Amino acid sequence: MQYFLQELALFDEERIEGCLAWFPPSQVEAIRHTPNTARRKEKTAAYSLLVEALRTTGQFREMPIIDYGERGKPFLTNYASLHFNISHCRSHVAVAIHSSPVGVDIECRRKVSQSLIKRVCSKSEQLSIAASQDADMEFLRLWTRKEAYLKFTGTGIVKPLTGIPPQPDSHGTKVKDYTLKTHPLPGGDGWVSICY
């Protein structure tokens, strides 16, 4: 499994237009029909990063064609043996690729309400947040882990979120067979989690 990060600040309108010159028509159309400048930037950076990931790992054969499954999980129609996932926040976009299912989530620092913490976190996670020196960042760390796991499974947001991802049982054995890794964003102002 490999994941790649790209700063969104590098994608101004000029760079977006430059990328659209080599993107396939379906990607160009999707980006041009996005009225929001920030979303155009995210879509352009994500697709550009996906191509870079394929080239870096030596798997690039042709421009990737993205489609979406029943629950919205993206897949590549012309790279059947490759799984990927994309996430973005205000400052970065992340792409993960792997030979089996993969999920990635990225979050930038933001203020988090107590009601949100109670709605999505287990009691032990709430205690971890309360004990941390930076409650917002601890919540976002836990949230990226939950979201990466859900994207890995392809289920989308399900309720209750308090038991996601499954925690090791009392003997330390994992409930499911997966790996879940979390890393700070460059500059330490957010988190990226990858589940595979």
PALO-245648 format. One line per 4 residues: their letters; for each residue y, z, x of N, C-alpha, C. Coordinates in nm, 4 decimals. Atoms other than C-alpha are relative to their C-alpha. Example, Ala and Ser with C-alpha at 12.3 -4.5 7.8 and 13.67 -1.06 7.14 Angstrom:
REM PALO-245648
as = -0.1190:0.0000:0.0890:-0.4500:0.7800:1.2300:0.1200:0.0000:0.0900 | -0.1190:-0.0060:-0.0820:-0.1060:0.7140:1.3670:0.1090:0.0730:-0.0770 .
//
This chain:
REM PALO-245648
mqyf = -0.1176:0.0000:0.0843:0.0000:0.0000:0.0000:0.1236:0.0000:0.0886 | -0.1282:-0.0004:-0.0691:0.3494:-0.0789:0.1200:0.1118:-0.0010:-0.1034 | -0.1168:0.0069:0.0877:0.6873:-0.0191:-0.0339:0.1217:-0.0354:0.0833 | -0.1185:0.0522:-0.0650:1.0256:-0.1658:0.0471:0.1222:0.0447:-0.0781 .
lqel = -0.1261:-0.0414:0.0617:1.3821:-0.0486:-0.0206:0.1108:-0.0970:0.0373 | -0.1167:0.0836:-0.0260:1.7037:-0.2488:-0.0484:0.1218:0.0668:-0.0613 | -0.1247:-0.0534:0.0538:2.0601:-0.1227:-0.0873:0.0635:-0.1027:-0.0932 | -0.0629:0.0902:0.0963:2.2267:-0.2711:-0.3939:0.1408:-0.0398:0.0412 .
alfd = -0.1373:0.0312:-0.0421:2.5701:-0.2606:-0.2284:0.0073:-0.1326:0.0750 | 0.0020:0.1254:-0.0750:2.4644:-0.5635:-0.0216:0.0037:-0.1231:-0.0917 | 0.0072:0.1119:0.0936:2.4439:-0.7777:-0.3387:0.1291:-0.0123:-0.0801 | -0.1211:0.0315:0.0750:2.7899:-0.8964:-0.4371:-0.0232:-0.1327:-0.0733 .
eeri = 0.0166:0.1240:0.0773:2.8476:-1.1992:-0.6633:-0.0311:-0.1199:0.0894 | 0.0253:0.1120:-0.0917:2.8485:-1.4351:-0.3632:-0.1462:-0.0009:0.0451 | 0.1403:-0.0065:-0.0427:2.5099:-1.3119:-0.2424:-0.0937:-0.0295:-0.1173 | 0.0816:0.0296:0.1182:2.3692:-1.3250:-0.5963:-0.0085:-0.1518:-0.0184 .
egcl = -0.0006:0.1465:0.0161:2.4754:-1.6912:-0.6238:-0.0813:-0.0675:0.1102 | 0.0788:0.0559:-0.1104:2.3231:-1.7626:-0.2817:-0.1494:0.0152:-0.0245 | 0.1418:-0.0226:0.0309:1.9917:-1.6108:-0.3917:-0.0466:-0.0926:-0.1118 | 0.0385:0.0836:0.1134:1.9912:-1.8058:-0.7176:-0.0258:-0.1447:0.0412 .
awfp = 0.0216:0.1366:-0.0479:1.9987:-2.1275:-0.5142:-0.1457:-0.0233:0.0409 | 0.1403:0.0174:-0.0412:1.6411:-2.0623:-0.3944:-0.1004:0.0684:-0.0922 | 0.0906:-0.0620:0.0975:1.4984:-1.8613:-0.6867:-0.0601:-0.1078:-0.0908 | 0.0565:0.0954:0.0963:1.2619:-2.0405:-0.9273:0.0803:0.0007:-0.1301 .
psqv = -0.0803:0.0124:0.1227:1.4169:-2.1614:-1.2565:-0.0164:0.1166:-0.0986 | 0.0195:-0.1098:0.0960:1.2587:-1.8818:-1.4660:0.0778:0.1248:0.0418 | -0.0763:-0.1162:-0.0481:1.4193:-1.6120:-1.2458:0.1485:-0.0251:-0.0144 | -0.1421:0.0349:0.0105:1.7530:-1.7926:-1.2383:0.0455:0.0174:-0.1442 .
eair = -0.0356:-0.0100:0.1412:1.7543:-1.8155:-1.6169:0.0093:0.1464:-0.0439 | -0.0006:-0.1423:0.0378:1.6668:-1.4459:-1.6584:0.1242:0.0705:0.0543 | -0.1161:-0.0657:-0.0611:1.9458:-1.3418:-1.4208:0.1302:-0.0513:-0.0615 | -0.1226:0.0566:0.0574:2.2087:-1.5790:-1.5596:0.0230:0.0472:-0.1439 .
htpn = -0.0135:-0.0476:0.1383:2.1394:-1.4520:-1.9141:0.0168:0.1517:-0.0085 | -0.0256:-0.1439:-0.0033:2.2054:-1.0929:-1.8062:0.1505:0.0196:0.0095 | -0.1465:-0.0080:-0.0001:2.5676:-1.0194:-1.9047:0.0553:0.1113:0.0894 | -0.0453:-0.1145:-0.0767:2.5924:-0.6895:-1.7165:-0.0110:-0.0281:0.1501 .
tarr = -0.0027:0.0283:-0.1437:2.6961:-0.7346:-1.3513:-0.0962:0.0889:0.0775 | 0.0896:-0.0924:-0.0712:2.5047:-0.4251:-1.2350:-0.1457:-0.0410:-0.0203 | 0.1382:0.0427:0.0273:2.1834:-0.5471:-1.4035:-0.0317:-0.1318:0.0715 | 0.0213:0.1247:-0.0745:2.2274:-0.8972:-1.2491:-0.0271:0.0312:0.1460 .
kekt = 0.0172:-0.0413:-0.1395:2.2604:-0.7314:-0.9102:-0.1392:0.0597:0.0205 | 0.1316:-0.0638:-0.0110:1.9463:-0.5194:-0.9696:-0.1122:-0.1031:-0.0065 | 0.1045:0.1022:0.0150:1.7378:-0.8174:-1.0870:-0.0061:-0.0909:0.1219 | -0.0041:0.0864:-0.1182:1.8518:-1.0329:-0.7957:-0.0569:0.0717:0.1211 .
aays = 0.0496:-0.0770:-0.1149:1.7880:-0.7617:-0.5382:-0.1499:0.0243:-0.0106 | 0.1427:-0.0286:0.0189:1.4463:-0.6790:-0.6866:-0.0849:-0.1236:0.0302 | 0.0793:0.1209:-0.0244:1.3220:-1.0382:-0.6852:0.0065:-0.0398:0.1473 | -0.0172:0.0306:-0.1419:1.4642:-1.1002:-0.3382:-0.0874:0.0921:0.0857 .
llve = 0.0805:-0.0968:-0.0744:1.2923:-0.7833:-0.2134:-0.1494:-0.0265:-0.0189 | 0.1399:0.0352:0.0233:0.9615:-0.8874:-0.3730:-0.0414:-0.1154:0.0910 | 0.0296:0.1131:-0.0883:0.9735:-1.2178:-0.1845:-0.0076:0.0485:0.1448 | 0.0013:-0.0549:-0.1359:1.0597:-1.0302:0.1371:-0.1275:0.0800:0.0249 .
alrt = 0.1227:-0.0795:-0.0145:0.7663:-0.7916:0.0785:-0.1212:-0.0904:0.0194 | 0.1121:0.0939:-0.0144:0.5251:-1.0834:0.0346:0.0013:-0.0652:0.1376 | -0.0097:0.0625:-0.1329:0.6551:-1.2469:0.3524:-0.0332:0.1001:0.1099 | 0.0224:-0.1019:-0.1031:0.6520:-0.9236:0.5551:-0.1478:0.0343:0.0135 .
tgqf = 0.1429:-0.0347:-0.0024:0.2903:-0.8514:0.4600:-0.0892:-0.1215:0.0232 | 0.0773:0.1201:-0.0285:0.1828:-1.2104:0.5324:-0.0726:-0.0577:-0.1201 | 0.0681:0.0460:0.1204:0.0858:-1.2789:0.1714:0.0746:-0.1107:-0.0743 | -0.0812:0.0994:0.0711:0.3584:-1.5270:0.0761:-0.0656:-0.1375:0.0069 .
remp = 0.0521:0.1367:0.0114:0.2176:-1.8624:-0.0463:0.0986:-0.0884:-0.0760 | -0.0941:0.0710:0.0851:0.4730:-1.9623:-0.3073:0.0882:0.1038:-0.0684 | -0.0897:-0.0927:0.0687:0.7581:-1.8127:-0.5062:-0.0769:0.0724:-0.1106 | 0.0740:-0.0749:0.1017:0.6169:-1.5334:-0.7235:0.0536:-0.0258:-0.1406 .
iidy = -0.0351:0.0152:0.1417:0.6128:-1.5795:-1.0997:-0.0368:0.1308:-0.0693 | 0.0184:-0.1311:0.0625:0.6570:-1.2525:-1.2890:-0.0205:-0.0166:-0.1499 | 0.0208:-0.0089:0.1441:0.5179:-1.1885:-1.6342:-0.0199:0.1481:-0.0316 | 0.0087:-0.1401:0.0406:0.4763:-0.8664:-1.8335:-0.1185:0.0219:-0.0928 .
gerg = 0.1137:-0.0368:0.0827:0.1736:-0.6963:-1.9857:0.0446:0.0570:-0.1335 | -0.0241:-0.0488:0.1361:0.1445:-0.5541:-2.3352:0.0967:0.1178:-0.0037 | -0.0874:-0.1173:-0.0018:0.3196:-0.2293:-2.2418:0.1176:-0.0143:0.0964 | -0.1178:0.0262:-0.0810:0.5814:-0.3932:-2.0210:-0.0202:0.0067:0.1498 .
kpfl = 0.0215:-0.0060:-0.1444:0.4166:-0.3546:-1.6802:0.0010:-0.1417:0.0567 | -0.0071:0.1346:-0.0565:0.5056:-0.6543:-1.4618:-0.1252:-0.0341:0.0817 | 0.1077:0.0481:-0.0857:0.2413:-0.8648:-1.2911:0.0363:-0.1395:0.0479 | -0.0260:0.1312:-0.0572:0.2372:-1.1789:-1.0804:-0.1060:-0.0972:-0.0486 .
tnya = 0.0974:0.0950:0.0547:0.0749:-1.4738:-1.2537:-0.0635:-0.0854:0.1088 | 0.0529:0.0860:-0.1055:0.0281:-1.6682:-0.9291:-0.0460:0.0765:0.1243 | 0.0580:-0.0828:-0.1059:-0.0910:-1.3783:-0.7078:-0.0965:0.0970:-0.0678 | 0.0902:-0.0779:0.0857:-0.3858:-1.2555:-0.9162:-0.0599:0.1222:0.0687 .
slhf = 0.0638:-0.1127:-0.0689:-0.5283:-1.0251:-0.6477:0.1016:0.1031:0.0496 | -0.1042:-0.0892:-0.0489:-0.1965:-0.8508:-0.5801:0.0670:0.0728:-0.1155 | -0.0710:-0.0809:0.0994:-0.0388:-0.5673:-0.7785:0.1360:0.0376:0.0583 | -0.1324:-0.0398:-0.0469:0.3297:-0.4787:-0.7608:0.0700:0.0785:-0.1087 .
nish = -0.0836:-0.0711:0.0946:0.5913:-0.2623:-0.9239:0.1401:0.0076:0.0578 | -0.1409:-0.0010:-0.0387:0.9719:-0.2465:-0.9158:0.0711:0.1143:-0.0707 | -0.0863:-0.1002:0.0606:1.2257:0.0290:-0.9770:0.1374:-0.0106:0.0651 | -0.1347:0.0021:-0.0577:1.5992:0.0661:-0.9233:0.0788:0.1197:-0.0517 .
crsh = -0.0973:-0.1009:0.0402:1.8755:0.3229:-0.9367:0.1370:-0.0559:0.0360 | -0.1359:0.0495:-0.0270:2.2526:0.2969:-0.8809:0.0156:-0.0597:0.1395 | -0.0255:0.0416:-0.1375:2.2235:0.2493:-0.5047:-0.1107:-0.0824:0.0648 | 0.1126:0.0666:-0.0647:1.8789:0.1047:-0.4267:-0.0940:-0.0651:-0.1015 .
vava = 0.1128:0.0550:0.0743:1.5938:-0.1082:-0.5508:-0.1232:0.0212:0.0875 | 0.1256:-0.0207:-0.0715:1.2298:-0.0395:-0.4555:-0.1055:-0.0940:-0.0563 | 0.1140:0.0832:0.0376:0.9285:-0.2711:-0.4594:-0.1222:0.0541:0.0732 | 0.1274:-0.0406:-0.0599:0.5697:-0.1587:-0.3990:-0.1018:-0.1086:-0.0276 .
ihss = 0.1081:0.0959:0.0184:0.2787:-0.3956:-0.3444:-0.1286:0.0604:0.0536 | 0.1296:-0.0562:-0.0378:-0.0914:-0.3173:-0.3171:-0.1118:-0.0888:-0.0539 | 0.1152:0.0771:0.0455:-0.4375:-0.4623:-0.3653:-0.0595:0.0562:-0.1290 | 0.0428:-0.0588:0.1270:-0.4940:-0.2314:-0.6647:0.1249:0.0511:-0.0728 .
pvgv = -0.1192:-0.0412:0.0752:-0.2633:-0.0924:-0.9377:0.0914:0.0946:0.0780 | -0.1010:-0.0780:-0.0708:0.0583:0.0631:-0.8096:0.1184:0.0230:-0.0935 | -0.1216:-0.0318:0.0739:0.3619:0.2324:-0.9613:0.1030:0.0559:0.0951 | -0.1072:-0.0526:-0.0838:0.6986:0.3084:-0.8034:0.1151:0.0409:-0.0903 .
diec = -0.1218:-0.0394:0.0694:1.0023:0.4988:-0.9263:0.0996:0.0500:0.1014 | -0.1083:-0.0400:-0.0892:1.3361:0.5597:-0.7616:0.1121:0.0586:-0.0851 | -0.1098:-0.0661:0.0716:1.6150:0.7931:-0.8719:0.1061:0.0434:0.0992 | -0.1150:-0.0489:-0.0770:1.9624:0.8635:-0.7321:0.0439:0.1341:-0.0585 .
rrkv = -0.0522:-0.1289:0.0458:2.1298:1.2023:-0.7563:0.0809:-0.0168:-0.1279 | -0.0777:-0.0063:0.1232:2.2619:1.2786:-1.1021:-0.0162:0.1390:-0.0591 | 0.0056:-0.1293:0.0676:2.3292:1.5826:-1.3168:-0.1096:-0.0047:-0.1052 | 0.1128:-0.0074:0.0927:2.0293:1.6929:-1.5232:0.0202:0.1199:-0.0925 .
sqsl = -0.0187:-0.1084:0.0973:2.0460:1.9001:-1.8426:-0.1244:0.0888:-0.0077 | 0.1114:-0.0941:0.0189:1.8321:2.2073:-1.9080:-0.0931:-0.0469:-0.1109 | 0.0861:0.0469:0.1096:1.7076:2.0503:-2.2312:-0.0956:-0.1091:0.0490 | 0.0871:0.1029:-0.0562:1.5708:1.7516:-2.0363:-0.1091:0.0643:0.0859 .
ikrv = 0.0977:-0.0691:-0.0847:1.4025:1.9817:-1.7850:-0.1091:0.0618:-0.0863 | 0.0986:-0.0640:0.0877:1.2333:2.1754:-2.0666:-0.0878:-0.1007:-0.0729 | 0.0743:0.1007:0.0751:1.1288:1.8584:-2.2459:-0.1070:-0.0696:0.0846 | 0.0933:0.0797:-0.0806:0.9529:1.6910:-1.9504:-0.0753:0.0771:0.1071 .
csks = 0.0627:-0.0748:-0.1089:0.8508:1.9680:-1.7103:-0.0895:0.1118:-0.0516 | 0.0899:-0.1114:0.0310:0.5591:2.2103:-1.7239:0.0684:0.1307:0.0391 | -0.0567:-0.1315:-0.0356:0.6267:2.5846:-1.6890:0.0075:0.0168:0.1507 | -0.0019:-0.0154:-0.1460:0.5300:2.5767:-1.3208:0.1052:-0.0912:0.0635 .
eqls = -0.1042:0.0886:-0.0508:0.7591:2.2767:-1.2621:0.1383:0.0577:-0.0287 | -0.1284:-0.0636:0.0324:1.0440:2.4588:-1.4403:0.0289:0.1142:0.0970 | -0.0178:-0.1084:-0.0977:0.9874:2.7567:-1.2089:0.0371:-0.0564:0.1364 | -0.0314:0.0647:-0.1274:0.9932:2.5260:-0.9068:0.1450:-0.0465:0.0024 .
iaas = -0.1394:0.0460:0.0098:1.3237:2.3777:-1.0242:0.0955:0.1188:0.0083 | -0.0861:-0.1189:0.0013:1.4753:2.7222:-1.0913:0.0077:0.0652:0.1376 | 0.0043:-0.0637:-0.1323:1.3693:2.8450:-0.7452:0.0616:-0.0862:0.1105 | -0.0507:0.0895:-0.1046:1.5057:2.5430:-0.5589:0.1494:0.0227:0.0228 .
qdad = -0.1422:-0.0111:-0.0314:1.8442:2.5335:-0.3891:0.0814:-0.1118:-0.0648 | -0.0666:0.1133:0.0638:1.9247:2.2033:-0.5634:-0.0847:-0.0417:-0.1200 | 0.0812:0.0201:0.1201:1.7861:2.2021:-0.9188:-0.0027:-0.1463:-0.0440 | -0.0033:0.1404:0.0416:1.9002:1.8469:-0.9979:-0.0926:-0.0854:0.0863 .
mefl = 0.0834:0.0795:-0.0901:1.7313:1.7027:-0.6902:-0.1483:0.0351:-0.0146 | 0.1408:-0.0377:0.0193:1.4109:1.9000:-0.7484:-0.0533:-0.0622:-0.1286 | 0.0430:0.0662:0.1230:1.3943:1.7715:-1.1057:-0.0234:-0.1487:0.0252 | 0.0139:0.1433:-0.0253:1.4499:1.4134:-0.9863:-0.1216:-0.0304:0.0864 .
rlwt = 0.1220:0.0168:-0.0805:1.1742:1.4547:-0.7262:-0.1221:0.0017:-0.0915 | 0.1126:-0.0099:0.0936:0.9340:1.5657:-0.9999:-0.0015:-0.1182:-0.0967 | -0.0073:0.1113:0.0944:1.0572:1.2957:-1.2387:-0.0526:-0.1290:0.0616 | 0.0482:0.1244:-0.0622:0.9959:1.0126:-0.9887:-0.1517:0.0022:0.0124 .
rkea = 0.1465:-0.0109:-0.0083:0.6409:1.1428:-0.9442:-0.0643:-0.0302:-0.1356 | 0.0519:0.0251:0.1345:0.5823:1.1410:-1.3205:0.0098:-0.1494:-0.0339 | -0.0238:0.1405:0.0356:0.7320:0.7957:-1.3668:-0.0877:-0.0934:0.0844 | 0.0860:0.0842:-0.0846:0.5451:0.6440:-1.0681:-0.1446:0.0060:-0.0491 .
ylkf = 0.1353:-0.0147:0.0525:0.2198:0.7825:-1.2087:-0.0170:-0.0804:-0.1295 | 0.0084:0.0728:0.1262:0.2896:0.6396:-1.5557:0.0043:-0.1510:0.0225 | -0.0052:0.1426:-0.0308:0.3792:0.3011:-1.4072:-0.1300:-0.0451:0.0672 | 0.1298:0.0280:-0.0619:0.0589:0.3148:-1.1988:-0.1073:-0.0200:-0.1075 .
tgtg = 0.1006:0.0094:0.1055:-0.1522:0.3746:-1.5098:0.0307:-0.1115:-0.0990 | -0.0389:0.1063:0.0920:0.0444:0.1165:-1.7084:0.0162:0.0459:-0.1434 | -0.0086:-0.0517:0.1371:0.0730:0.3455:-2.0107:0.1424:0.0048:-0.0525 | -0.1377:-0.0180:0.0436:0.4516:0.3672:-2.0184:0.0241:0.1475:-0.0296 .
ivkp = -0.0349:-0.1389:0.0297:0.6276:0.6854:-2.1283:-0.0867:0.0485:-0.1154 | 0.0856:-0.0622:0.1015:0.3849:0.9038:-2.3202:0.0405:0.1462:-0.0133 | -0.0313:-0.1411:0.0207:0.4182:1.2511:-2.4633:-0.1299:0.0758:-0.0104 | -0.1069:-0.0706:-0.0696:0.3857:1.5193:-2.3588:0.0051:-0.0368:0.1483 .
ltgi = -0.0178:0.0301:-0.1417:0.5277:1.4543:-2.0126:-0.0289:0.1209:0.0884 | 0.0184:-0.1227:-0.0775:0.4655:1.8146:-1.9076:-0.1287:0.0001:0.0810 | 0.1264:0.0033:-0.0729:0.1088:1.7375:-1.7935:-0.0161:-0.1218:0.0872 | 0.0051:0.1228:-0.0782:0.1962:1.4228:-1.6016:0.0782:0.0194:0.1280 .
ppqp = 0.1358:0.0475:-0.0191:0.0854:1.3548:-1.3388:-0.0989:0.1154:-0.0067 | 0.0986:-0.1080:0.0018:-0.2412:1.5471:-1.3707:0.0030:0.0769:0.1316 | -0.0034:-0.0846:-0.1185:-0.2405:1.8377:-1.1323:-0.1419:0.0299:0.0478 | 0.1327:-0.0389:-0.0477:-0.5318:1.9380:-0.9074:-0.0504:0.1202:-0.0807 .
dshg = 0.0546:-0.1148:0.0722:-0.7681:2.1791:-1.0828:-0.0041:0.1219:0.0916 | -0.0025:-0.1260:-0.0762:-0.8232:2.5375:-0.9636:-0.0800:-0.0081:0.1300 | 0.0778:0.0147:-0.1233:-1.0696:2.4159:-0.6984:0.0630:-0.0989:0.0964 | -0.0713:0.0927:-0.0879:-0.8188:2.1717:-0.5513:-0.0477:-0.1440:-0.0114 .
tkvk = 0.0478:0.1365:0.0175:-0.9989:1.8608:-0.6779:0.0955:-0.0755:-0.0913 | -0.0910:0.0776:0.0847:-0.7863:1.5823:-0.8203:-0.0671:-0.0355:-0.1316 | 0.0489:0.0378:0.1326:-0.8209:1.5062:-1.1896:-0.0294:-0.1501:-0.0032 | 0.0165:0.1451:-0.0052:-0.7858:1.1308:-1.1228:-0.0052:-0.0421:0.1460 .
dytl = 0.0093:0.0519:-0.1354:-0.8518:0.9178:-0.8187:0.1235:-0.0861:0.0295 | -0.1226:0.0707:-0.0336:-0.5049:0.8209:-0.6974:0.0710:0.0743:0.1126 | -0.0860:-0.0601:-0.1018:-0.2532:0.8878:-0.4212:0.1422:-0.0064:-0.0519 | -0.1382:-0.0077:0.0470:0.1009:0.9984:-0.5036:0.0853:0.0525:0.1147 .
kthp = -0.0861:-0.0370:-0.1131:0.3650:1.0054:-0.2280:0.1454:-0.0047:-0.0432 | -0.1425:-0.0067:0.0310:0.7325:1.0996:-0.2491:0.0785:0.0093:0.1300 | -0.0854:0.0028:-0.1191:1.0039:1.0267:0.0078:0.1467:0.0074:-0.0426 | -0.1433:0.0008:0.0309:1.3790:1.0987:0.0161:0.0589:-0.1384:0.0264 .
lpgg = -0.0726:0.1236:-0.0276:1.6119:0.8003:-0.0082:0.0787:0.0151:0.1285 | -0.0871:-0.0102:-0.1172:1.8099:0.7146:0.3053:0.1287:0.0722:-0.0387 | -0.1174:-0.0809:0.0315:2.0958:0.9629:0.3135:-0.0349:0.1231:-0.0817 | 0.0471:-0.1192:0.0698:1.8899:1.2143:0.1153:0.0579:0.0215:-0.1379 .
dgwv = -0.0640:-0.0174:0.1300:2.0674:1.1501:-0.2141:-0.0834:-0.0546:-0.1155 | 0.0904:0.0451:0.1037:1.7622:1.0613:-0.4197:-0.1421:-0.0007:0.0504 | 0.1432:-0.0001:-0.0316:1.3853:1.0117:-0.4216:-0.0636:-0.1324:-0.0399 | 0.0869:0.1103:0.0403:1.1292:0.7341:-0.4304:-0.1434:0.0526:0.0039 .
sicy = 0.1410:-0.0396:0.0058:0.7702:0.8015:-0.5404:-0.0839:-0.1235:-0.0259 | 0.0934:0.1112:0.0112:0.4762:0.5651:-0.5121:-0.1353:0.0571:-0.0360 | 0.1331:-0.0424:0.0419:0.1433:0.6075:-0.6923:-0.0915:-0.1213:0.0065 | 0.0963:0.1103:-0.0129:-0.1617:0.3954:-0.6069:-0.1410:0.0546:0.0114 .
//
